[in-house]
Amino acid sequence: MKTVILTAIAAVVTLTSVTAEARRNCPGGQGYWDVEVRNVRVCDTETQTYTETKRHCGYQGTIWLGHLWNQPDFPLPMTRYVTGSSVLDESKACPGSQYKHETGTYWYTKPDGFKTIDWYNYSGSIGLTSNQLKTSTHTRTVETNCRTEQKVTRVFRCGHQP
């Protein structure tokens, strides 16, 4: 009787160990565990906080309408009010003016009565109205001590071990 019980326990242990290596997605359900080694790049990282100061230049003023080759169907204003800005290194000076140019289209009627479009241009220099230094805080991540390490992973492979 003891032999029958021990045989039954041995059969259950054997079946359990066989099915532990069986996979549904493997043909025949059999496979084996293998070791896969890959080289990976590993670095230590450090977060740094730094400040940056920039010069902000603001401009505003009037630019003028250029020559129109055709008479517009609706009058265009002779001037246009515009603003502008630029950001420079803190050691640079803001220029006293900034050149601006804007273009667009307008409708006009040809001598034969057909309507068509032509181009208009506004241009001119606008004056400096603000000159400010602005400081901002930023963070950056710096990689140091970079090296190649081997990463070992256990993977299950279908089939029989080669």
C-alpha positions in Angstrom: 0.0 0.0 0.0 2.8 2.3 0.8 4.4 1.6 -2.6 1.1 2.6 -4.3 0.9 5.9 -2.4 4.6 6.7 -3.1 4.1 5.9 -6.8 1.1 8.1 -7.0 3.0 11.0 -5.3 5.9 10.5 -7.6 3.6 10.6 -10.7 2.0 13.8 -9.5 5.4 15.5 -8.9 6.6 14.3 -12.3 3.4 15.6 -14.1 3.7 18.9 -12.2 7.3 19.5 -13.2 6.6 18.6 -16.9 3.6 20.9 -17.1 5.6 23.7 -15.5 7.7 23.8 -18.7 4.8 23.5 -21.0 3.5 26.6 -22.8 0.3 26.9 -24.8 1.9 29.1 -27.5 4.8 26.6 -28.1 4.2 23.8 -30.7 3.8 20.6 -28.7 3.8 22.8 -25.5 7.4 22.1 -24.7 10.3 24.5 -24.2 13.3 25.4 -22.0 14.7 28.3 -20.1 17.7 30.1 -21.6 19.9 32.9 -20.6 20.1 36.0 -22.8 23.0 38.5 -22.4 22.8 42.0 -23.8 25.2 45.0 -23.5 23.4 48.1 -22.2 24.7 51.7 -21.7 24.4 52.8 -18.1 25.2 56.3 -16.8 25.0 58.0 -13.4 22.8 61.0 -13.6 22.9 64.3 -11.8 20.3 67.1 -11.8 21.7 70.5 -12.0 19.9 73.8 -11.4 21.2 76.9 -13.1 20.1 80.5 -13.8 20.1 82.3 -17.1 19.9 86.0 -17.6 18.7 87.4 -21.0 18.1 90.9 -22.2 14.5 91.5 -23.5 14.1 94.4 -25.9 10.6 95.8 -26.8 9.8 98.0 -29.8 6.7 99.8 -31.0 5.9 102.4 -33.6 4.4 103.2 -37.0 5.3 101.7 -40.4 4.3 103.3 -43.7 2.4 102.0 -46.7 4.6 101.6 -49.8 3.8 102.3 -53.4 0.6 100.7 -54.8 0.7 99.8 -58.5 -3.1 99.8 -58.7 -6.0 101.8 -57.0 -7.5 99.6 -54.3 -11.3 99.1 -54.3 -11.2 100.1 -50.6 -8.7 102.6 -49.2 -5.8 101.2 -47.3 -4.5 103.2 -44.3 -1.2 105.1 -44.9 0.3 103.9 -41.6 0.1 100.8 -39.4 1.0 100.5 -35.7 3.2 97.5 -34.9 5.2 96.1 -32.0 8.2 93.9 -32.0 10.6 92.2 -29.6 13.9 90.4 -29.4 15.8 88.4 -26.8 19.6 88.8 -26.5 22.5 87.7 -24.3 22.7 89.8 -21.2 26.0 91.3 -22.3 24.5 92.7 -25.6 22.8 96.0 -25.9 19.4 96.5 -27.4 19.5 98.3 -30.8 17.7 101.6 -30.8 15.3 100.6 -33.5 14.0 97.5 -35.3 13.1 97.3 -39.0 9.6 95.8 -39.7 8.0 94.8 -42.9 4.5 93.5 -43.5 2.8 92.5 -46.7 -0.6 91.4 -47.8 -3.1 91.5 -50.7 -5.8 93.9 -51.7 -8.6 93.9 -54.3 -8.7 96.3 -57.2 -10.8 96.5 -60.4 -9.1 96.3 -63.7 -10.0 98.7 -66.6 -12.0 95.8 -68.2 -14.2 95.6 -65.0 -12.8 92.3 -63.7 -11.7 92.2 -60.0 -8.2 90.9 -59.1 -5.7 91.2 -56.3 -2.3 92.9 -55.9 0.2 93.1 -53.1 0.8 95.9 -50.6 3.8 96.5 -48.3 4.2 98.4 -45.1 7.7 99.0 -43.8 9.8 101.2 -41.5 11.8 101.3 -38.3 10.1 101.3 -34.9 11.8 102.6 -31.8 13.0 100.9 -28.6 10.5 101.2 -25.8 11.7 98.7 -23.2 15.0 97.2 -22.2 14.9 94.6 -19.4 17.1 91.9 -17.9 15.1 88.8 -17.0 16.6 85.9 -15.0 15.1 82.5 -15.1 15.9 79.2 -13.3 16.2 75.9 -15.2 17.2 72.4 -14.5 19.1 69.9 -16.6 20.1 66.3 -16.2 23.8 65.5 -16.8 25.0 62.0 -17.5 28.4 61.1 -16.0 30.4 57.9 -15.6 28.8 56.2 -18.6 29.8 52.6 -19.2 28.6 49.4 -20.8 27.2 46.7 -18.6 25.9 43.2 -19.4 22.2 42.6 -18.6 21.4 38.9 -18.0 17.7 37.9 -18.5 16.1 34.5 -18.3 13.8 33.8 -21.3 11.6 30.8 -22.2 12.2 29.3 -25.6 10.0 26.9 -27.4 11.3 23.5 -28.6 14.2 21.4 -27.3 17.4 22.7 -25.9 20.1 22.8 -28.6 
